[in-house]
């Protein structure tokens, strides 16, 4: 298997996607941030010193997805059609799920992962006065659709679309 971001001499390059067909593409990434009970309560009820943590983290994740090509050197700038960032409370954590989609020539996995990471880091930043020991963990691609390689879902992920049931 050859690495697509290296040329014949081993130098870094941006992959030429000009000849690829435009297809509908989507990606879902997940991650979580573990924290103490006081921080979790502050995030849940918006009582932290910096206010509504999840609203700010949602906007930060969406903005980050739109700037992925500026952050990851060989990513293509993409015209994203949709980015969502959702949260779920766990016993000792906040889980983040980011979804990105477009119709284009390259996938949106990095955009979904970037949205997830930045949302998690924003939660950390906004709640660190309550718990400096929070742990960001488990950031990964959960699912992707479209493109030459087709659809993919992590083995432990449940379907997220009705047509996959």
NUVEXFI-894978 format. One line per field, with one value per residue: x, y, z of N, C-alpha, C, O in turn; residue in three letters. Coordinates in steps of 0.1 Angstrom, whole numbers. Layout:
<nodes>
n.c1 <- X	...
n.c2 <- Y	...
n.c3 <- Z	...
ca.c1 <- X	...
ca.c2 <- Y	...
ca.c3 <- Z	...
c.c1 <- X	...
c.c2 <- Y	...
c.c3 <- Z	...
o.c1 <- X	...
o.c2 <- Y	...
o.c3 <- Z	...
code <- ALA	...
</nodes>
This chain:
<nodes>
n.c1 <- 8	6	15	-6	0	26	51	68	95	93	86	64	30	1	-28	-40	-72	-87	-96	-115	-148	-176	-192	-218	-208	-200	-191	-186	-174	-162	-157	-146	-147	-135	-143	-144	-171	-181	-173	-187	-213	-214	-210	-233	-254	-248	-235	-209	-178	-174	-198	-223	-212	-215	-228	-209	-189	-201	-203	-176	-166	-179	-169	-142	-142	-147	-123	-104	-86	-67	-55	-45	-20	-20	-46	-75	-92	-126	-160	-181	-213	-228	-224	-226	-226	-229	-238	-235	-243	-224	-217	-193	-184	-185	-197	-188	-201	-195	-206	-200	-207	-209	-211	-187	-152	-135	-132	-147	-137	-115	-125	-147	-134	-117	-136	-147	-124	-118	-142	-141	-117	-125	-145	-128	-113	-133	-142	-120	-114	-128	-120	-89	-78	-91	-97	-92	-103	-103	-109	-120	-127	-159	-177	-180	-192	-196	-175	-146	-136	-159	-185	-179	-178	-170	-164	-178	-198	-232	-257	-264	-281	-313	-315	-294	-301
n.c2 <- -12	21	54	81	108	112	118	101	105	106	130	153	158	174	156	150	156	163	147	131	119	138	131	123	127	119	121	109	116	109	115	120	137	133	142	157	154	179	196	184	188	216	221	208	223	249	265	272	291	304	304	292	263	242	254	272	254	239	258	264	239	237	259	251	229	241	253	234	228	248	241	214	204	192	189	193	224	226	229	228	214	208	208	194	194	175	167	144	134	115	92	102	120	140	133	138	142	147	156	158	169	168	174	163	159	148	133	140	133	143	168	163	150	171	190	176	173	201	210	194	204	230	226	218	242	260	248	244	258	246	219	210	186	173	148	143	120	90	100	96	83	74	67	67	78	74	82	67	46	38	31	31	18	19	-11	-14	4	15	16	47	57	52	36	18	-1
n.c3 <- 0	-9	2	0	2	-4	-28	-55	-48	-21	-10	6	-6	-19	-26	-58	-66	-88	-109	-98	-93	-82	-53	-29	4	38	73	106	137	169	205	239	271	301	335	368	393	400	379	358	366	365	337	328	339	332	349	352	355	331	318	294	285	266	244	234	229	208	187	184	175	150	137	136	120	95	91	88	66	70	92	91	72	45	38	17	10	17	6	28	34	56	91	122	157	185	219	247	279	301	328	341	322	292	261	227	195	162	130	96	62	26	-9	-30	-41	-23	9	42	66	81	88	104	125	134	142	164	181	186	198	222	233	238	257	278	281	290	314	330	353	372	371	365	358	338	312	279	256	234	208	175	142	135	116	80	48	13	-16	-33	-18	-5	19	54	87	121	139	163	162	161	135	120	102	87	65	69	87
ca.c1 <- 0	14	9	-11	4	40	54	78	107	90	82	49	23	-14	-33	-48	-85	-94	-102	-124	-162	-182	-203	-222	-198	-202	-183	-190	-163	-166	-147	-152	-138	-138	-141	-150	-186	-184	-172	-198	-226	-213	-212	-247	-264	-244	-231	-194	-174	-174	-211	-228	-200	-218	-231	-197	-181	-207	-199	-161	-164	-184	-159	-130	-144	-146	-109	-95	-75	-58	-48	-39	-13	-23	-61	-81	-102	-138	-172	-190	-227	-234	-216	-233	-218	-238	-232	-243	-237	-222	-215	-182	-179	-193	-193	-190	-203	-195	-210	-198	-211	-208	-210	-174	-143	-127	-140	-148	-133	-107	-134	-155	-124	-113	-148	-147	-113	-119	-153	-136	-108	-133	-151	-117	-110	-143	-144	-107	-113	-134	-113	-78	-74	-100	-90	-98	-99	-112	-113	-119	-137	-169	-184	-179	-199	-192	-161	-141	-135	-172	-189	-172	-183	-162	-171	-186	-208	-245	-260	-270	-291	-324	-312	-283	-306
ca.c2 <- 0	34	66	90	122	113	115	90	107	106	143	155	165	174	146	156	151	169	138	122	123	144	122	127	122	123	115	111	114	109	116	123	144	129	152	154	156	193	201	178	195	230	220	204	233	262	274	273	305	310	304	280	256	234	263	277	243	236	268	262	227	240	268	244	220	250	257	222	229	258	235	202	210	186	187	202	233	220	237	219	216	206	203	194	190	171	163	135	133	101	92	110	126	146	127	147	136	157	151	167	163	176	167	167	150	142	130	149	127	152	179	157	148	184	195	168	177	215	210	189	214	242	222	219	256	266	242	241	265	237	207	210	172	166	139	141	106	83	107	86	82	63	63	76	74	80	81	55	35	34	33	24	21	12	-24	-13	15	12	24	60	60	42	26	9	-11
ca.c3 <- 0	-10	9	-11	4	-7	-42	-58	-41	-7	-5	9	-16	-18	-35	-69	-67	-99	-118	-91	-94	-71	-47	-15	14	52	83	120	146	183	215	252	280	315	345	381	394	401	365	350	370	360	323	325	342	327	361	353	355	318	312	287	279	254	232	229	223	195	177	182	167	136	131	134	108	84	90	88	56	75	104	87	60	32	36	8	15	13	8	36	33	69	102	135	169	196	232	255	293	307	343	344	310	282	248	216	182	151	117	85	49	14	-22	-35	-46	-13	21	53	79	89	93	116	136	139	150	177	189	191	208	234	239	243	270	287	284	297	327	337	366	381	371	356	355	328	302	265	251	225	195	164	132	138	103	68	36	0	-22	-40	-9	-1	32	65	101	131	142	175	161	156	123	123	91	87	54	73	96
c.c1 <- 9	7	6	-6	20	42	64	91	105	87	67	43	8	-19	-42	-61	-93	-101	-113	-138	-167	-193	-206	-213	-202	-193	-188	-178	-168	-154	-154	-142	-143	-135	-147	-164	-189	-183	-183	-211	-225	-215	-227	-256	-260	-239	-216	-190	-174	-188	-215	-218	-204	-222	-219	-189	-187	-203	-184	-159	-168	-173	-146	-131	-142	-131	-99	-83	-64	-49	-40	-33	-17	-38	-65	-91	-116	-150	-182	-204	-234	-224	-225	-224	-228	-231	-241	-236	-236	-219	-205	-176	-189	-188	-197	-191	-204	-198	-207	-202	-210	-210	-197	-165	-134	-136	-139	-144	-125	-115	-142	-146	-120	-124	-148	-136	-114	-131	-148	-126	-115	-140	-140	-114	-120	-146	-131	-106	-119	-126	-101	-73	-83	-92	-98	-93	-108	-116	-110	-130	-146	-176	-180	-187	-194	-178	-158	-140	-148	-175	-181	-178	-174	-171	-181	-197	-221	-248	-267	-280	-301	-320	-301	-288	-309
c.c2 <- 12	45	76	104	123	110	104	92	108	120	145	162	164	165	154	149	156	159	129	128	129	134	128	120	127	115	118	107	116	111	120	130	140	140	149	158	171	200	197	186	210	230	217	215	247	271	276	288	312	309	291	273	249	243	268	266	239	245	267	250	230	249	261	235	229	254	246	223	239	251	222	204	204	184	197	211	228	230	228	224	216	202	204	189	187	166	153	134	118	103	102	118	133	139	137	139	147	150	162	161	173	168	172	156	143	141	141	144	136	164	175	155	161	191	189	173	191	217	205	198	226	238	223	233	262	261	240	248	255	224	208	197	165	159	138	128	101	90	98	88	71	58	72	70	81	78	68	43	30	37	25	28	13	0	-22	-2	10	20	37	65	49	31	16	-2	-24
c.c3 <- 0	-2	-1	-9	3	-21	-43	-51	-26	-1	-3	-3	-13	-29	-46	-70	-79	-108	-111	-93	-81	-66	-33	-5	28	61	96	128	160	193	228	260	294	325	358	382	394	387	357	353	365	345	320	328	338	338	362	352	342	311	305	279	266	242	226	222	209	184	174	173	152	130	128	122	95	81	90	78	61	86	100	73	46	29	25	14	9	15	15	35	47	79	114	146	180	208	239	269	296	322	347	333	302	269	237	203	172	138	107	72	38	2	-28	-39	-36	0	32	66	87	95	105	128	142	147	163	186	195	201	221	241	244	256	281	291	293	311	335	350	377	382	361	352	345	317	290	260	240	212	184	154	135	126	92	57	24	-4	-28	-30	-3	14	42	78	110	136	154	174	155	144	127	112	90	76	57	82	90
o.c1 <- 18	-5	14	-6	26	35	68	97	115	86	59	49	3	-15	-49	-62	-105	-111	-119	-141	-163	-202	-199	-210	-206	-187	-193	-172	-178	-143	-166	-130	-155	-125	-155	-169	-199	-192	-189	-219	-236	-222	-233	-266	-267	-239	-212	-199	-174	-189	-211	-215	-197	-219	-217	-183	-180	-199	-180	-150	-161	-170	-140	-121	-136	-128	-87	-72	-53	-38	-30	-40	-18	-41	-60	-98	-116	-150	-190	-207	-244	-215	-231	-215	-236	-220	-254	-223	-245	-220	-207	-164	-201	-176	-207	-184	-213	-192	-210	-201	-209	-210	-195	-170	-126	-145	-131	-148	-127	-112	-143	-149	-118	-121	-150	-139	-112	-130	-151	-127	-110	-140	-142	-114	-117	-152	-132	-98	-116	-126	-104	-65	-82	-80	-109	-81	-119	-126	-99	-140	-142	-179	-178	-188	-189	-170	-166	-143	-149	-168	-176	-182	-171	-183	-191	-204	-222	-243	-274	-286	-297	-323	-298	-281	-313
o.c2 <- 14	45	80	112	133	101	98	82	110	122	138	171	156	166	163	137	153	163	121	140	125	130	136	108	138	105	129	97	123	108	122	130	143	148	139	164	175	208	204	189	215	240	223	218	257	283	281	297	324	312	280	277	251	239	268	268	235	241	267	251	226	247	263	234	224	258	248	220	238	256	219	207	212	177	209	207	226	238	221	235	222	193	215	180	196	161	153	133	110	114	109	121	131	141	144	129	155	139	173	148	186	155	184	144	135	149	150	149	137	169	182	158	162	196	196	176	194	224	211	200	232	247	228	236	270	267	234	243	257	218	206	195	153	162	134	124	106	86	92	94	60	46	84	58	92	73	58	32	20	45	14	39	1	1	-29	1	2	32	37	75	37	20	7	-11	-33
o.c3 <- 8	-1	-9	-19	7	-27	-33	-47	-18	11	-10	-9	-5	-41	-42	-73	-80	-114	-118	-95	-70	-74	-28	-6	29	57	99	126	163	189	228	258	298	323	359	373	388	383	349	344	360	340	312	320	341	336	372	348	341	299	309	267	256	230	214	212	200	173	162	164	143	118	117	114	85	70	91	82	56	89	106	63	37	19	24	23	-3	25	9	34	49	76	117	143	184	207	238	269	295	327	357	333	304	265	238	201	172	135	109	70	41	3	-31	-41	-39	2	31	77	99	106	114	139	154	157	173	198	207	210	232	253	254	265	292	303	302	319	346	359	388	393	349	342	344	315	290	261	238	206	182	156	138	125	95	56	24	3	-27	-35	5	20	39	80	108	137	154	184	146	143	137	113	92	78	50	85	96
code <- UNK	UNK	UNK	UNK	UNK	UNK	UNK	UNK	UNK	UNK	UNK	UNK	UNK	UNK	UNK	UNK	UNK	UNK	UNK	UNK	UNK	UNK	UNK	UNK	UNK	UNK	UNK	UNK	UNK	UNK	UNK	UNK	UNK	UNK	UNK	UNK	UNK	UNK	UNK	UNK	UNK	UNK	UNK	UNK	UNK	UNK	UNK	UNK	UNK	UNK	UNK	UNK	UNK	UNK	UNK	UNK	UNK	UNK	UNK	UNK	UNK	UNK	UNK	UNK	UNK	UNK	UNK	UNK	UNK	UNK	UNK	UNK	UNK	UNK	UNK	UNK	UNK	UNK	UNK	UNK	UNK	UNK	UNK	UNK	UNK	UNK	UNK	UNK	UNK	UNK	UNK	UNK	UNK	UNK	UNK	UNK	UNK	UNK	UNK	UNK	UNK	UNK	UNK	UNK	UNK	UNK	UNK	UNK	UNK	UNK	UNK	UNK	UNK	UNK	UNK	UNK	UNK	UNK	UNK	UNK	UNK	UNK	UNK	UNK	UNK	UNK	UNK	UNK	UNK	UNK	UNK	UNK	UNK	UNK	UNK	UNK	UNK	UNK	UNK	UNK	UNK	UNK	UNK	UNK	UNK	UNK	UNK	UNK	UNK	UNK	UNK	UNK	UNK	UNK	UNK	UNK	UNK	UNK	UNK	UNK	UNK	UNK	UNK	UNK	UNK
</nodes>
